[in-house]
């Protein structure tokens, strides 16, 4: 068995500490990362940049006097909740591109992104939306998005490794449902739906590192981290409060773990195949991670030790479950 995880699904409510955990792991020396956490050099995938670009497209449409296509308003939830599936299909494509080191040469990165969003939406059972724009509107939106879309595409291509040996793919996402919901959450809400939309090639290689916070703590930290001048930032973006209450008022991870067919796992069915993904919880209900936002030289050694111990306990459990499943 490999000494490192192939794929870690880093899952939690918004502002729970996922991005800080990623930053922490990125600053751990390679030998320790492997020995203490069973994680290799990180290759990172995240669906937040797509949410940001869909909001950007909506804002440009609003400037043209046209209806928004993705969100009810700039600070409100998705119009069609099946877009949680759109995001997963975009991640699936990113995974396949990563594994195939697929470089798309184009002078129009925003055109490519807009077509990808429509195609991913179709896979989530949503009819194409951007394709309905007339040529002038399409060109105006594409021009406004080009700089950011180009940066995303260049960053994606630059991340392709020479070799996957010893590497761990970290896929970050947040899912949930309305405040005070009962379980199971109905599709397309929650992790049950979104994990079920993932490519089986991901699921058969994946474990789940869940950053555990309460919805109330998630909302508090979301407000604290928000920088309105940096809405596309992984570390500093804010989620509108209506979205926090309507989409992330709860999540179903505890329910899924308690009702899994195999203890210590999450049972996921995708494309007719069943998977049991080992899960480890990093308990961040009392905030252990916000200090990681500052420069590394200013990190408090005691707080670093607390984070190290908490993540190590979770990843050791995940690794033991993976090893047992492969015997």
C-alpha positions in Angstrom: 0.0 0.0 0.0 1.2 3.5 -0.8 2.4 5.5 2.2 0.3 8.5 1.2 -3.3 9.1 0.2 -4.1 9.4 -3.5 -7.0 11.8 -3.1 -8.2 13.7 0.0 -11.6 15.3 -0.2 -11.3 18.3 2.1 -14.9 19.0 3.1 -16.7 21.4 5.5 -19.0 24.3 5.9 -17.7 27.7 4.6 -15.1 29.5 6.7 -14.6 26.3 8.8 -10.9 26.3 8.3 -10.5 24.3 5.1 -8.4 26.8 3.3 -6.3 27.4 6.4 -5.7 23.6 6.7 -4.6 23.6 3.1 -2.2 26.5 3.8 -0.8 24.7 6.8 -0.2 21.5 4.9 1.5 23.5 2.1 4.0 24.8 4.7 4.9 21.4 6.2 8.2 19.9 5.1 7.7 17.1 2.6 9.1 14.3 4.8 7.0 15.3 7.8 3.9 15.7 5.6 4.3 12.1 4.5 5.2 10.7 7.9 2.8 12.6 10.1 -0.2 13.0 7.8 0.1 10.4 5.0 -0.1 13.2 2.5 2.2 13.8 -0.4 3.0 17.1 -2.3 -0.4 18.7 -2.9 -2.2 19.0 -6.2 -5.2 21.1 -5.4 -8.7 21.4 -6.9 -11.4 23.6 -5.6 -14.9 24.6 -6.9 -15.0 28.0 -5.3 -13.4 29.8 -8.3 -16.3 28.6 -10.5 -18.8 30.0 -8.0 -17.0 33.3 -8.2 -16.9 33.3 -12.0 -20.6 32.5 -12.3 -21.3 35.5 -10.0 -19.0 37.6 -12.2 -20.9 36.5 -15.3 -24.2 37.4 -13.6 -22.9 40.8 -12.6 -21.9 41.6 -16.2 -25.3 40.5 -17.5 -26.9 42.8 -15.0 -24.8 45.7 -16.2 -26.2 45.0 -19.7 -29.8 45.1 -18.3 -30.2 41.4 -18.8 -31.4 38.8 -16.3 -29.0 37.0 -14.1 -28.5 33.3 -15.1 -27.0 31.6 -12.1 -28.0 33.5 -8.9 -31.1 35.2 -7.7 -29.1 38.3 -7.0 -25.5 39.2 -6.3 -25.8 38.3 -2.7 -28.4 35.5 -3.0 -28.4 31.7 -3.6 -28.4 29.8 -6.8 -31.6 30.1 -9.0 -31.3 26.4 -9.7 -29.9 24.2 -6.9 -28.9 21.6 -9.5 -25.9 23.9 -10.0 -24.3 22.1 -7.0 -24.0 19.3 -9.5 -22.6 21.7 -12.1 -19.7 22.5 -9.8 -19.0 18.8 -9.2 -18.9 18.1 -13.0 -16.4 21.0 -13.4 -14.3 19.4 -10.7 -14.6 16.0 -12.5 -13.3 17.6 -15.7 -10.5 19.3 -13.8 -9.5 15.9 -12.3 -9.5 14.2 -15.7 -7.5 17.1 -17.2 -5.0 16.9 -14.4 -4.5 13.1 -14.7 -4.2 13.5 -18.5 -2.1 16.7 -18.2 -4.5 18.1 -20.8 -3.3 21.6 -22.0 -6.0 23.6 -23.9 -4.4 26.2 -26.1 -6.8 29.0 -26.6 -6.7 32.8 -27.1 -10.1 33.1 -25.5 -10.0 31.6 -22.0 -13.4 33.1 -21.0 -15.1 31.6 -24.0 -13.7 28.2 -23.0 -14.8 28.7 -19.4 -18.3 29.8 -20.4 -18.7 26.7 -22.6 -17.4 24.5 -19.9 -20.0 25.9 -17.4 -22.8 25.2 -19.9 -21.6 21.7 -20.5 -21.2 20.9 -16.8 -24.7 22.3 -16.3 -26.1 19.9 -18.9 -24.6 17.0 -17.0 -26.5 18.2 -13.9 -29.7 18.3 -16.0 -29.8 22.0 -16.6 -30.3 23.3 -20.1 -27.5 25.6 -21.5 -27.8 29.1 -20.4 -24.9 31.2 -21.6 -25.3 29.7 -25.0 -28.6 31.6 -25.2 -26.9 34.9 -25.2 -26.7 36.8 -28.5 -23.2 37.4 -29.9 -22.8 40.9 -28.6 -23.8 40.0 -25.0 -21.6 36.8 -25.1 -18.6 38.9 -26.3 -19.2 41.6 -23.7 -19.3 39.1 -20.8 -16.4 37.1 -22.2 -14.3 40.3 -22.5 -15.0 41.2 -18.9 -14.1 37.7 -17.6 -11.1 37.2 -19.8 -8.3 38.3 -17.4 -9.6 36.2 -14.5 -10.4 33.2 -16.7 -6.9 33.3 -18.3 -5.3 33.4 -14.8 -7.4 30.3 -13.8 -6.5 28.4 -16.9 -2.8 29.2 -16.7 -2.7 28.2 -13.0 -4.4 25.0 -13.9 -1.9 24.1 -16.6 1.1 25.1 -14.4 0.0 22.7 -11.6 0.4 19.6 -13.8 3.3 17.6 -12.3 6.1 15.9 -14.1 5.1 12.7 -12.1 2.2 11.8 -9.9 4.4 9.5 -7.7 4.1 10.6 -4.1 1.5 13.2 -4.9 -1.8 13.7 -3.1 -4.7 15.4 -4.9 -6.7 17.6 -2.5 -10.2 18.5 -3.6 -11.9 21.2 -1.5 -15.7 21.8 -1.4 -18.5 22.9 0.9 -22.1 21.6 0.9 -25.1 21.9 3.1 -28.8 22.7 3.4 -31.2 25.2 5.0 -31.0 26.0 8.7 -33.0 23.6 10.8 -33.4 21.0 8.0 -34.3 17.4 8.7 -32.2 14.5 7.3 -31.6 13.1 4.8 -31.2 16.3 2.9 -33.2 16.1 -0.4 -31.1 16.1 -3.7 -29.5 18.2 -5.0 -28.5 19.5 -1.5 -25.8 18.3 0.8 -22.8 15.9 0.5 -25.0 12.9 -0.3 -26.0 14.4 -3.7 -22.6 16.0 -4.6 -20.5 13.1 -3.7 -22.8 10.9 -5.7 -22.1 13.1 -8.8 -18.3 12.6 -8.5 -16.4 10.6 -11.0 -16.1 7.0 -9.8 -12.3 7.2 -10.6 -12.1 9.9 -7.9 -14.3 8.0 -5.3 -12.4 4.7 -5.6 -9.1 6.6 -4.6 -10.5 9.1 -2.1 -10.7 9.6 1.6 -12.5 12.4 3.4 -10.9 14.9 5.8 -13.8 16.8 7.4 -13.2 20.0 9.2 -15.8 20.0 11.9 -17.5 23.2 13.0 -21.0 24.2 14.0 -23.1 26.2 11.6 -23.0 29.1 14.1 -19.2 29.0 14.2 -19.2 28.8 10.4 -21.3 32.0 10.2 -19.1 33.8 12.8 -15.9 33.0 11.0 -17.4 33.8 7.6 -18.2 37.3 8.8 -14.7 37.7 10.3 -12.8 36.6 7.2 -14.7 38.6 4.6 -12.8 41.2 2.7 -15.1 42.9 0.2 -12.1 44.1 -1.8 -11.0 40.5 -2.5 -14.1 38.5 -3.5 -12.2 36.0 -5.5 -9.7 35.1 -2.8 -9.7 31.6 -1.4 -8.8 32.9 2.1 -10.7 36.1 2.2 -14.0 35.7 0.3 -17.3 36.1 2.1 -20.4 34.1 1.6 -23.7 36.2 1.7 -25.7 35.6 4.9 -28.8 34.5 3.1 -26.6 31.8 1.4 -25.1 30.9 4.8 -28.5 30.3 6.3 -30.2 28.8 3.2 -27.4 26.7 1.7 -25.1 26.1 4.7 -27.5 26.4 7.7 -26.6 22.7 8.4 -24.7 19.9 6.7 -25.3 16.2 6.4 -21.9 14.8 7.1 -22.7 13.6 10.7 -25.9 12.0 9.4 -24.1 10.2 6.5 -21.4 8.9 8.8 -23.9 7.6 11.4 -25.9 5.9 8.6 -23.0 4.5 6.6 -22.9 0.8 5.8 -19.4 0.6 7.1 -18.4 2.3 10.4 -15.9 5.1 10.0 -16.8 5.7 6.3 -19.3 7.6 4.2 -21.3 5.3 1.8 -21.5 6.9 -1.7 -23.3 5.6 -4.8 -22.1 7.0 -8.2 -23.0 5.7 -11.6 -24.4 2.5 -10.1 -21.2 1.7 -8.1 -21.0 1.8 -4.3 -18.0 3.2 -2.4 -17.1 3.5 1.3 -14.9 6.5 1.8 -12.9 6.5 5.1 -13.6 9.7 7.0 -11.5 11.6 9.6 -12.7 14.6 11.6 -10.5 17.6 12.5 -12.4 19.2 15.3 -12.3 22.9 14.8 -15.5 23.8 16.7 -13.2 25.8 19.0 -11.2 27.8 16.4 -7.7 26.4 16.0 -6.9 27.7 12.5 -7.6 31.4 12.0 -4.0 32.2 13.1 -2.8 30.5 9.9 -3.9 33.5 7.9 -0.9 35.5 9.1 2.7 35.1 7.8 4.3 31.8 8.7 7.0 33.5 10.7 4.3 34.8 13.1 2.6 31.4 13.7 2.4 30.6 17.4 4.2 27.3 18.1 1.7 26.0 20.6 -1.2 26.7 18.1 0.8 24.9 15.4 1.1 21.9 17.7 -2.6 21.9 18.4 -3.4 21.9 14.6 -0.7 19.3 14.0 -2.2 16.9 16.6 -5.8 17.4 15.5 -5.1 16.8 11.8 -2.8 13.9 12.5 -5.4 12.1 14.6 -7.9 12.5 11.7 -5.5 11.4 9.0 -4.2 8.4 11.0 -7.7 7.2 11.3 -8.3 7.6 7.6 -5.1 5.8 6.8 -5.9 2.9 9.1 -9.4 2.5 7.5 -7.9 2.6 4.0 -5.3 0.0 4.9 -7.9 -2.3 6.4 -10.1 -1.9 3.3 -7.3 -3.0 1.0 -6.3 -6.1 2.8 
